[in-house]
Amino acid sequence: PGPAAARRGSSALPAALVRRGGLVGGRWLETPAAFPVQDPASGEELGRVADCGPAEARAAVRAAHEAGAAWGRLPAKERSGRLRRWFELMLENKDGLARIVTAENGKPLKEAQGEILYSASFLEWFAEEARRVYGDVIPASAKDRRILVLKQPVGVAAVITPWNFPSAMITRKVGAALAAGCTVVVKPAEDTPLSALALGELANQAGIPAGVYNVVPCSRQQTPAVGEVLCTDPLVAKISFTGSTATGKILLKHAAGTVKRVSMELGGHAPFIVFDSANVDRAVAGALASKYRNSGQTCVCTNRFLVQKGIHDKFVEKFAKAIERELHVGNGFDAKTTQGPLINEKAVEKVERHINDAVSQGASIVTGGKRHSLGKNFFEPTLLSNVTTKMLCTQEETFGPLAPVIKFETEAEAIAIANAANVGLAGYFYSQDPAQIWRVAEQLEVGMVGVNEGIVSSVESPFGGVKESGLGREGSKYGIDEYLEIKYVCFGGL
């Protein structure tokens, strides 16, 4: 079904939503050069997109800066209304937007539809939060003074997003920024620019004013130069980045030159601990959902399974059966597919490297373990047992469909292994012992904990990590704070 299904899928991309130019100051911008966007399932070219460089990035920053004063001064109720309209247009176009996600990212269409609803929900949430940016009046120590606290938009925000959630990673940032009264320049991942541009088309239709939402797509070759402009231009007040820890550190160095506000959502290495007291069937269901969503290409998906010795064998056996029974590798446009392709061949090579390293040190392949016959970017969902903490797959984030299981004896040992990482985004554990649940939830060094739950993301919850997994929080009532400055006004002589 491979190439034919892919052709069917890509030829059915919604023409009304597919844009190939950059979006600067409300206008679609062509550039002399263009770069190809490929379907990771077939390798087929979906089309070519404007390859913006530093000049276009600077123009987009200027456009955002010029639009900023008027947008920031609009009554919050009006900003709220425009965001709400954008949300409604996303729902009206949800099938088309999902097809674009599946075509350029490869994830199963059902998952892509889920992403679009999740993505739209951030616009709805922040449309509502826009009207709840409250200041303060603080009792003063002197009779003739009043102390006021105002919250004001920081200014232009540069938003740099990854390919694994090409729609939701944009709205989670942009919804908060626009609600606060900021304007944005979005640099989408070079693998998945079509989703960002489709959102731009709908933003224009929703009446988001010219220059408030700008998009500068660019090739991998142009990315460092464009990223540098967005992180160093003095007109940019804030950077929000989701991606690897290594890239985050480079952007932080750039941002230091002009002391910009930063939010960073960086790499994870999530532990998933199954204690002897756990409900094993529930733990297996949670493990399957957490590990194999988006073929293991999420920053909160489990990277290390730690299973207590009392139930270890039972868990591994049931997990292997569930993988073989419930997971189907295929093109994302095929209805029975649960596992699409990995984003590119480099991603496949990393999974192979992690498996080969583990097996060479004594790990056993329980199921899977090799490339899938469908094509170069497809890989079998894989389960390893007899894994140790010396193996690469327990030291680095795999970002692929590989589940390594480590056997442990005591709670203290599991927590020590889980916390040994220099990152801490999400962590999961299964237990039915209330005292243990409190102890472990408090001791895990992560920003988000799933207790008897493998999927924790929701628009109402603060998303973010500790240690080298990042700075700041997205979504929730806290997400808008990242785009607001606190101004103290001392009113004297009363």
Salt bridges, closest charged atoms under 4 A:
GLU45 OE1 - ARG48 NH1 3.35
GLU78 OE1 - ARG82 NH2 3.95
GLU88 OE2 - ARG84 NE 3.86
GLU88 OE1 - ARG85 NH1 3.21
GLU92 OE2 - ARG85 NH1 3.43
GLU115 OE1 - LYS107 NZ 2.65
GLU124 OE2 - ARG84 NH1 3.67
GLU128 OE2 - ARG84 NH1 3.69
GLU190 OE2 - ARG220 NH2 2.96
ASP191 OD2 - ARG220 NH2 3.50
GLU201 OE1 - ARG19 NE 3.02
GLU265 OE1 - ARG172 NH2 3.17
ASP281 OD1 - LYS318 NZ 2.71
ASP313 OD1 - HIS312 ND1 2.83
GLU317 OE2 - LYS321 NZ 3.13
GLU326 OE2 - ARG325 NH2 3.00
ASP334 OD2 - LYS336 NZ 3.98
GLU345 OE2 - ARG371 NH1 3.09
GLU352 OE2 - ARG371 NE 2.94
GLU380 OE2 - LYS370 NZ 3.05
GLU396 OE1 - HIS354 NE2 2.79
GLU409 OE1 - LYS309 NZ 3.81
GLU411 OE1 - ARG439 NH2 2.70
GLU445 OE1 - LYS467 NZ 2.75
GLU468 OE1 - LYS249 NZ 2.83
GLU474 OE1 - ARG172 NE 2.88
GLU474 OE2 - LYS173 NZ 2.65
GLU482 OE1 - LYS238 NZ 3.73
GLU485 OE1 - ARG261 NH1 3.24
